[in-house]
Amino acid sequence: MMELRNVEADLSRFRARVLVASIVVVACFVLLASRLMYLQIVRHEDLLEQAENNRTAIVPVVPNRGLILDRNGIVLASNYSAYTLEVTPSKVADLEQTIEALSLVLEITPRDRRRFKKLQDESKSFESLPLRTRLSDEEVAKFAAQRYRFPGVDIKARLFRNYPYGELASHVIGYIGRINQSEKEKIDDSDDQANYRGTDYIGKLGVEQSFEAELHGTTGVDSMETSAGGRAMRRLASSPAVPGNTVKLSIDIKLQHLVEELFGERRGALVAMDPKTGEVLAFVSKPTFDPNLFVEGIDSESWQALNESPNKPLLNRALRGTYPPGSTYKPFMALAALETGLRTPEQSIADPGFFMLGNHRFRDDKEGGHGMVNMYSSIVQSCDTYYYILANDMGVDTIHDQLQRFGFGELTGIDIHGEVRGLLPSTEWKRKAYKRADQQKWYAGETISLGIGQGYNNFTMLQLASATATLANNGVKMKPHLVKEVMDIMTHAPTTTTHESVGEVIAKPANIAVIKKAMVGVNIEGTSAASFRGSPYTSAGKTGTAQVVQIKQNEKYVASKMEERFRDHALFTAFAPADEPKIALAIIVENAGFGGQSAAPIARRVLDYWLLNQYPSKEDIQAVQKAQVTTPIGKPRTAAEFPWPPGSPEVAKPPETAASAAPLKRR
């Protein structure tokens, strides 16, 4: 029998299916429309930014570092641009094999490899590290032709720091080096994080470190359009970098060179300053080092040679080296005696050549003694016995309180980092410095040697120069500073360093005059008279000889029988002209013996340069280096006649100045 279809039922099912399908289609369209609305309206800004980021790249523009000049505008630190061959270790499959292959294209020295290995150990794998620096145009072309063979290797243009005079004034100028991890963490935690994007180097020492904020400049930004492969296509927008400011120092680089040359191969330090302003005119630490070694990352062999040298060339002896002041301390002791009323200028003592305290005999430097000695002759003849007795009468705490006013044992506050305090002893200091009760006790015998600048006394040449300048300036203490002015690179407006007084030593003018008169006598008829014979100006000075090792009572000091490093240090302090001082200084020549023989001759040439514009003859410089002369010999040259840069012919080209070393344009 034939089955009849229920048409109505079929239509009903069909309509239901169409309705469901329609609902599904409508729902899909609603979802799609909602998604489009969400993407186009709600997430529009976010997605637009992502798309823009995919199309563009933000590239930091590293600024030119600011120049460093001496007081006369001679450039001491500048910049140059050069191409470098750089490797990103994370993008290289086999680093050693890649370097070997590169060495067949470009010369890669063992020093390049050692430096790269050191940088690799200090850096992260995704950072680009220089393998070769200062590539020639020919070398750049040779690599470019084979670039496809070396993924992760590229040529970049970088700015490099240049110190044109090498080792000259290196402790003052300092150097720049790659930012290490601890420095990076400090930058990340500071407000300057954005300003160091793209920067690999930072000031590490001296003015480069202390004036980093002025010298670094402001990082710029380039917005670049990139291809799908990430290659830059064109610059869309640019915010230029602002170069660092120019820092002008107070030092005279020709004077600095003269002093370093006069030291020769000897170790030591000298600080010369203007007593009325606190400007540091020369700041010498010998031996020195070449800061250019650090610019590209110092290799391990060079670092080891510097770090392990027994002469310690990295030690800034003027700022961080501490020494007993020897007899240069005596004028300050004498002034303290006048101020406390323990002595008058006329009061005399009989010097038998020693001072006895209990069973201990403190010897004078002159056998048989100096006879009857008053304050003037005690300074001129440098009588130890006078100051043994004075120290015993004064006591350690009175000595401390009186000498502290001149800045001994205190930070001067000079405008570079790393200054040390030195040691001006007191009973309180000893109680805090030692743990055992017997060590904490101050013994009377320990006071005696303090009077002649020995014992626990230890000060920097910066402190001794500052104290001498304060005495020369009639008790007004000026804060030493190395930077004379900072010039804004955009406006060219200079900001001059303030000549800051840090207090006045409360001393009677009459008492200061007594000490000054005696120090003038030292250079006329005393222990440094030979060095200042024939000088057309009147100067004041004081020689000093500081023991490195103690000599037993029954022994006699004979320098020739001692190892060089155990011989006495030679010291000298001076200021001139005596009536209206324009320069004051302190100098130490390590293990060189008597201050009048080794230190005072250097000081005489410094004063001649500053006051008379005279540069010593070649034969005079060579003789001073060997401590063979005191009074200048040969015909002196004017400072203008001296060839500059050092080592150039007598008719010298002008030194590089700020105008000729303007900030470089980006390549």
C-alpha positions in Angstrom: 0.0 0.0 0.0 1.3 3.4 -0.9 2.6 5.6 2.1 1.3 9.2 2.1 3.7 12.0 3.2 2.6 14.4 5.8 3.3 17.6 4.0 2.4 19.8 6.9 4.8 18.0 9.2 7.6 18.3 6.6 7.0 22.0 6.2 7.0 22.5 9.9 10.3 20.8 10.3 11.8 22.7 7.4 10.6 26.0 8.9 12.2 25.1 12.2 15.5 24.3 10.6 15.5 27.5 8.6 14.7 29.4 11.8 17.6 27.7 13.7 19.9 28.3 10.8 18.8 32.0 10.6 19.4 32.4 14.3 22.8 30.9 14.0 23.7 33.1 11.0 22.3 36.2 12.8 24.2 35.3 16.0 27.4 34.8 14.0 26.9 38.2 12.3 26.2 39.8 15.7 29.4 38.2 17.2 31.4 39.3 14.2 30.0 42.8 14.4 30.7 42.9 18.2 34.2 41.7 17.6 34.8 44.3 14.9 33.3 47.0 17.2 35.6 45.8 20.1 38.7 45.8 17.9 37.8 49.1 16.0 36.6 51.1 19.0 37.6 49.6 22.3 41.1 48.4 21.4 41.7 50.9 18.6 44.5 52.9 20.4 46.2 49.7 21.6 46.2 48.0 18.2 47.2 51.1 16.4 50.2 51.4 18.7 51.1 47.7 18.1 50.8 48.2 14.3 52.9 51.3 14.5 55.5 49.5 16.6 55.6 46.7 14.0 56.2 49.4 11.3 58.6 51.6 13.2 61.5 51.3 15.7 62.6 53.8 18.3 66.4 54.2 18.1 68.3 56.1 20.9 70.7 58.7 19.7 73.8 58.8 22.0 75.0 62.3 22.6 78.5 63.6 22.1 80.3 63.6 25.5 81.3 67.1 26.7 84.8 68.4 26.3 87.3 68.8 29.2 89.6 71.8 29.0 92.4 73.2 31.1 92.2 76.8 32.4 93.6 78.2 29.1 91.2 76.3 26.8 93.5 73.5 25.8 91.5 70.3 25.2 92.3 67.5 27.6 89.4 65.1 26.6 87.5 65.1 23.3 85.6 62.6 21.0 86.0 61.0 17.7 83.8 58.7 15.7 84.9 55.3 14.2 83.5 52.1 12.8 83.5 49.0 15.0 83.0 45.3 14.2 80.4 44.1 16.7 79.2 40.6 17.6 76.0 39.7 19.4 76.9 36.3 21.0 73.2 35.2 21.3 72.8 35.4 17.5 75.9 33.4 16.7 75.8 29.6 16.6 79.5 28.9 17.1 81.3 32.0 18.5 84.9 30.7 18.2 84.4 29.4 14.7 82.8 32.8 13.7 85.8 34.7 15.1 88.2 32.4 13.3 86.3 33.0 10.0 86.3 36.7 10.6 90.0 36.7 11.2 90.5 35.6 7.6 88.6 38.7 6.4 89.9 41.3 8.9 92.9 41.4 11.2 91.9 40.3 14.7 94.8 40.5 17.1 95.2 38.4 20.3 94.6 41.6 22.3 91.3 42.1 20.4 90.3 38.5 21.4 91.3 39.0 25.1 89.3 42.3 25.3 86.3 40.7 23.7 86.4 37.8 26.1 86.6 40.2 29.0 83.6 42.2 27.7 81.7 38.9 27.1 82.2 37.8 30.7 81.0 41.2 32.0 78.0 41.5 29.6 74.8 39.7 28.7 74.6 37.4 25.7 72.1 39.6 23.8 74.3 42.7 23.9 76.3 43.8 20.9 80.0 43.7 21.8 82.9 45.3 19.9 85.5 42.8 18.5 87.5 45.3 16.4 87.5 49.0 16.7 88.6 51.9 14.5 88.1 50.0 11.2 89.4 51.7 8.1 87.1 52.4 5.1 88.8 49.6 3.3 88.1 47.1 6.1 84.5 48.2 6.3 84.2 47.5 2.5 85.8 44.1 2.8 83.4 43.0 5.5 80.4 44.4 3.8 81.1 42.3 0.8 80.9 39.1 2.9 78.4 40.2 5.5 75.9 37.5 4.5 78.2 34.8 5.9 78.2 36.2 9.4 74.7 36.4 11.1 74.9 38.2 14.4 78.0 40.3 13.2 77.6 43.9 12.1 79.4 47.2 11.5 78.4 50.1 13.7 79.6 53.7 14.0 80.5 54.6 17.6 81.9 57.7 19.4 85.1 57.1 21.2 86.7 59.2 24.0 90.2 60.6 23.2 92.8 61.8 25.7 95.3 63.6 23.4 98.1 63.8 26.0 97.9 60.3 27.2 99.3 59.9 30.7 99.4 63.6 31.4 97.1 64.6 34.3 95.3 61.2 34.1 94.4 61.1 37.8 92.7 64.5 37.4 90.9 63.9 34.2 90.0 60.2 34.9 88.6 58.0 32.1 85.5 56.4 30.8 84.7 52.7 30.7 81.9 50.3 30.0 79.0 50.4 32.4 79.3 47.4 34.7 76.4 45.6 36.4 76.4 47.6 39.6 76.5 50.9 37.7 73.6 49.6 35.5 71.5 48.8 38.6 72.1 52.3 40.0 71.1 53.9 36.7 68.0 51.7 36.5 67.0 52.9 39.9 67.6 56.6 39.1 65.7 59.2 37.2 68.4 59.1 34.5 67.5 55.6 33.2 66.0 56.9 29.9 69.0 59.2 29.4 71.4 56.2 29.3 69.5 54.2 26.6 72.1 53.1 24.0 75.0 54.3 26.2 77.6 51.8 27.0 80.2 54.0 28.7 80.3 56.1 31.9 82.9 58.1 33.8 85.0 56.0 36.1 87.5 58.3 37.8 88.5 61.9 38.3 86.5 64.7 36.6 85.0 62.2 34.1 83.3 60.5 37.0 82.5 63.4 39.3 81.0 65.5 36.5 79.3 62.7 34.7 75.9 64.5 34.8 77.4 67.6 33.0 79.5 65.7 30.5 77.1 63.0 29.5 74.5 65.1 27.6 70.9 64.3 26.8 70.1 61.2 24.7 68.0 61.8 21.6 65.5 59.6 19.7 65.1 58.6 16.1 61.8 57.0 14.9 62.6 54.7 12.0 60.3 52.9 9.5 61.3 49.3 9.3 60.7 46.5 6.8 59.2 43.1 7.7 62.7 41.8 8.3 63.4 44.6 10.7 65.8 46.6 8.5 65.5 50.4 8.7 63.9 52.0 5.7 63.6 55.7 6.5 63.6 58.2 9.4 60.1 59.2 10.3 60.8 61.6 13.1 63.8 62.7 15.1 64.5 64.3 18.5 68.2 65.2 18.4 70.6 64.4 21.1 72.0 67.3 23.2 75.8 67.1 23.6 77.3 67.2 27.1 78.5 70.5 28.6 82.1 71.7 28.4 84.0 71.4 31.7 86.9 73.8 32.1 89.4 72.9 34.8 91.4 75.3 37.0 94.7 73.4 36.3 97.3 74.8 33.9 98.2 71.7 31.7 101.7 73.2 30.9 102.4 73.5 34.6 101.1 70.0 35.2 103.4 68.7 32.5 106.4 70.6 33.9 105.9 69.0 37.4 105.3 65.5 36.0 108.5 65.9 33.9 110.5 67.2 36.9 109.5 64.1 38.9 110.9 61.8 36.2 110.7 58.2 37.2 110.3 59.0 40.9 107.0 58.5 42.8 105.2 61.2 44.6 102.6 63.9 44.5 102.2 67.7 44.3 99.3 70.0 44.8 99.5 73.7 43.9 96.6 76.1 44.5 95.6 79.7 44.6 95.3 80.6 48.3 92.7 83.3 47.7 90.3 81.3 45.5 91.0 77.7 46.2 91.6 77.0 42.5 93.9 74.0 42.1 96.6 74.9 39.6 98.4 71.6 39.4 97.4 68.2 40.8 100.1 65.7 40.3 100.3 62.0 41.2 103.3 60.0 39.9 103.5 57.5 38.3 100.5 58.0 36.0 98.7 55.8 33.5 97.2 56.2 30.0 93.4 56.6 30.2 93.1 55.7 26.5 93.7 52.1 27.5 90.3 52.0 29.2 88.3 53.6 26.4 87.8 50.4 24.3 87.9 48.1 27.3 91.3 47.3 28.8 92.8 43.9 28.1 93.8 41.6 30.9 97.5 41.9 30.4 97.5 45.7 30.5 95.2 45.6 33.5 97.4 43.2 35.3 100.5 45.3 34.6 98.8 48.4 36.1 97.1 46.7 39.0 100.1 44.6 40.1 102.9 47.2 39.6 104.8 47.9 42.8 104.7 51.6 41.9 100.9 51.6 42.0 100.2 53.9 39.0 96.5 53.7 39.6 96.8 55.2 43.1 96.0 58.9 43.1 98.7 59.9 45.6 97.6 63.5 45.8 94.0 62.6 46.8 94.3 59.1 48.5 98.0 58.7 49.4 98.6 59.5 53.1 102.0 60.3 54.5 103.6 61.6 57.7 104.2 65.4 57.1 107.6 65.4 58.7 109.0 68.8 59.5 106.5 70.6 57.2 104.3 70.2 60.3 106.5 72.4 62.5 105.1 75.8 61.4 101.6 74.7 62.4 102.9 73.4 65.7 104.7 76.7 66.4 101.5 78.6 65.6 99.5 76.4 68.0 102.1 77.1 70.7 101.6 80.9 70.1 97.9 80.6 70.2 97.8 78.5 73.3 100.3 80.7 75.1 102.8 77.9 75.6 105.5 79.7 73.8 106.5 83.2 72.8 108.6 84.0 69.7 111.6 85.0 71.8 111.5 82.1 74.2 114.6 79.8 73.7 115.6 76.3 74.6 119.0 74.7 74.8 119.3 71.9 72.2 121.9 69.3 73.2 120.9 67.2 70.1 118.3 65.0 71.9 115.3 64.9 74.2 115.0 62.4 77.0 111.6 61.0 78.1 112.2 58.5 80.8 114.8 56.1 79.4 114.0 56.9 75.8 116.2 59.2 73.8 114.6 61.1 71.0 117.4 62.3 68.7 117.7 65.5 66.8 118.8 65.4 63.2 122.0 67.3 64.0 124.5 65.6 66.3 125.4 67.9 69.2 122.3 69.9 68.6 121.6 73.5 67.4 122.6 75.3 70.6 120.1 78.0 71.8 117.0 77.9 69.7 114.0 80.3 69.6 110.9 79.9 67.5 112.3 81.6 64.4 115.5 79.5 64.3 113.5 76.3 65.2 111.7 76.6 61.9 114.6 78.0 59.8 117.1 75.3 61.1 114.3 72.7 61.5 115.3 71.8 65.1 113.6 68.6 66.2 114.4 69.0 69.9 112.4 72.2 70.1 109.3 70.4 68.9 109.8 67.3 71.0 109.7 69.5 74.1 106.7 71.5 72.7 104.7 68.4 71.9 105.4 67.0 75.4 104.2 70.3 76.9 101.2 70.6 74.6 99.8 67.1 74.8 98.1 65.1 72.1 94.6 66.4 72.5 95.6 70.1 72.4 97.7 69.3 69.3 94.6 67.6 67.7 92.3 70.5 68.5 94.7 73.2 67.2 95.8 71.4 64.0 92.3 70.2 63.1 91.4 73.9 62.5 93.8 73.9 59.5 92.0 70.8 58.0 94.5 68.1 59.1 92.6 64.8 59.4 89.5 66.3 57.7 88.1 66.1 54.2 88.8 69.3 52.2 85.6 68.8 50.1 87.4 69.0 46.7 85.1 68.4 43.7 86.3 64.9 42.7 85.4 61.7 44.4 87.7 59.4 46.4 89.3 61.8 48.9 90.5 60.2 52.1 90.5 61.7 55.6 94.0 60.9 56.8 94.7 60.6 60.5 95.2 63.4 63.1 95.5 61.3 66.3 93.8 62.0 69.7 93.1 60.0 72.8 89.5 59.5 71.7 90.6 58.2 68.3 92.9 55.6 69.9 90.1 54.4 72.2 87.9 53.8 69.2 90.6 52.4 66.9 91.7 49.6 69.1 89.9 46.8 70.9 92.3 45.8 73.7 92.5 48.0 76.8 96.3 48.2 76.7 96.2 49.3 73.0 93.5 52.0 73.7 95.7 53.8 76.3 97.7 56.8 75.1 101.3 56.8 76.2 103.3 59.9 76.8 106.1 58.7 74.4 103.6 58.6 71.6 103.1 62.3 71.8 106.7 63.3 71.3 107.0 62.2 67.7 103.8 64.1 66.8 105.7 67.4 67.2 107.9 66.7 64.2 105.1 65.3 62.0 105.8 61.6 62.7 104.1 59.0 64.8 100.4 58.4 63.9 100.2 61.5 61.8 99.2 60.7 58.2 97.8 63.3 55.8 97.3 63.7 52.0 99.3 66.2 50.0 95.9 67.9 49.3 95.4 68.5 53.0 99.0 69.8 53.4 98.6 72.1 50.5 95.2 73.3 51.7 96.7 74.0 55.2 99.7 75.8 53.7 97.3 77.9 51.5 95.2 78.7 54.6 98.3 79.9 56.5 99.4 82.0 53.4 95.9 83.5 53.3 96.1 84.7 56.9 93.9 82.0 58.3 91.1 82.1 55.7 90.4 78.6 54.5 89.2 78.3 50.9 87.6 75.1 49.6 89.9 73.5 46.9 88.3 72.9 43.5 89.5 71.5 40.2 86.7 72.8 38.0 86.8 76.5 37.2 83.6 76.7 35.1 81.0 74.6 33.2 79.9 76.0 29.9 76.4 75.2 28.6 76.7 73.6 25.2 73.5 75.2 23.9 73.7 78.7 25.2 77.5 78.9 25.6 76.9 80.6 29.0 79.5 79.7 31.6 78.6 78.8 35.1 81.7 79.8 37.2 82.6 77.8 40.3 82.0 79.8 43.5 85.1 80.6 45.5 83.8 79.1 48.7 85.3 80.0 52.0 85.0 77.2 54.5 85.8 79.1 57.6 88.4 81.3 59.2 91.1 79.8 61.4 90.9 81.8 64.6 94.5 83.0 65.0 96.0 86.3 65.9 97.4 88.2 62.8 100.6 88.9 64.8 101.1 85.1 65.4 100.6 84.2 61.8 103.1 86.9 60.9 105.7 85.3 63.1 105.3 82.0 61.3 105.3 83.5 57.9 108.5 85.4 58.7 110.2 82.2 59.8 109.1 80.4 56.6 110.6 83.2 54.6 113.8 82.7 56.5 113.8 79.0 55.5 114.1 80.0 51.8 116.7 82.7 52.5 119.0 81.3 55.1 117.6 77.9 56.1 117.2 74.4 54.8 115.9 75.3 51.3 118.1 78.4 50.7 120.1 76.7 48.0 117.0 76.1 45.9 115.9 79.8 46.1 119.2 81.5 45.6 118.9 84.3 43.1 115.1 84.3 43.1 113.7 87.8 42.2 110.6 87.2 44.4 110.4 86.5 48.1 108.9 83.1 49.0 108.2 81.2 52.1 108.8 77.5 52.6 109.4 74.5 54.9 111.4 71.4 54.2 110.5 68.0 55.6 111.9 64.5 55.8 109.5 61.8 56.9 110.7 58.4 58.1 109.2 55.3 56.4 110.7 52.8 58.9 111.7 53.5 62.5 115.4 53.5 63.3 116.6 52.1 66.6 118.3 54.4 69.1 121.7 52.9 68.6 121.5 52.9 64.8 122.2 55.6 62.3 120.2 56.3 59.2 122.3 55.7 56.0 120.2 55.8 52.9 122.7 54.0 50.7 122.5 50.9 53.0 118.7 50.7 52.8 116.4 49.3 50.2 114.9 52.2 48.2 111.4 51.6 49.4 112.5 52.0 53.0 114.3 55.3 52.6 112.9 58.6 53.9 110.3 60.7 52.0 111.3 64.2 50.9 108.6 66.9 51.5 108.4 70.6 50.9 105.7 73.3 51.4 105.8 76.8 50.0 103.9 79.9 49.1 104.8 83.1 47.1 105.1 86.0 46.9 105.4 86.0 50.7 103.6 89.3 51.2 100.7 88.7 48.7 100.6 84.9 47.9 99.3 83.9 44.5 100.3 80.2 44.8 100.8 77.7 47.6 101.9 74.1 47.3 102.8 70.9 49.0 105.1 68.2 47.4 106.3 64.8 48.4 109.0 62.7 46.6 108.8 59.2 47.9 111.9 57.6 49.3 114.1 60.5 48.0 115.6 61.6 51.3 116.1 65.2 52.3 113.3 67.6 51.3 115.7 70.5 50.5 117.6 68.3 48.0 114.8 66.5 46.2 111.5 68.4 46.8 112.4 72.1 47.1 114.1 72.2 43.6 110.8 71.1 42.0 108.9 73.7 44.0 111.3 76.5 42.9 110.6 75.7 39.2 106.8 75.7 39.9 107.0 79.1 41.5 109.2 80.4 38.7 106.7 79.2 36.1 103.7 80.7 37.8 105.2 84.0 38.9 107.8 84.7 36.2 106.3 82.7 33.2 109.6 80.8 33.0 110.1 77.2 31.8 113.3 75.5 32.9 116.0 74.6 30.4 116.3 71.0 29.2 119.6 70.5 31.1 118.0 71.9 34.3 115.0 69.5 34.0 117.3 66.5 33.5 119.4 67.5 36.5 116.3 68.0 38.8 115.0 64.6 37.8 118.3 63.1 39.3 118.3 65.5 42.3 121.7 66.8 41.1 120.9 70.6 41.3 119.0 72.9 43.6 119.4 76.4 42.0 118.2 76.5 38.3 120.9 76.1 35.6 120.9 76.9 32.0 118.9 79.6 30.2 115.2 79.4 31.1 112.5 79.6 28.3 109.3 81.5 28.5 106.2 79.4 28.8 105.2 80.5 25.3 108.5 79.3 23.9 108.1 75.8 25.3 107.0 73.5 22.5 103.5 72.3 22.8 102.2 69.6 22.5 105.1 68.0 24.4 107.7 66.4 22.2 106.9 68.6 19.2 109.5 70.8 17.5 110.5 74.1 19.0 108.2 75.9 16.6 105.0 74.2 17.8 101.6 74.1 16.3 98.9 75.7 18.5 97.3 73.2 21.0 93.8 71.9 20.3 91.3 74.3 21.8 87.6 74.1 22.4 86.9 75.9 19.1 88.9 73.3 17.1 87.4 70.4 18.9 83.7 71.2 18.5 81.2 68.3 19.1 81.1 65.9 16.2 78.1 65.4 14.0 76.6 61.9 13.9 77.6 59.8 10.9 
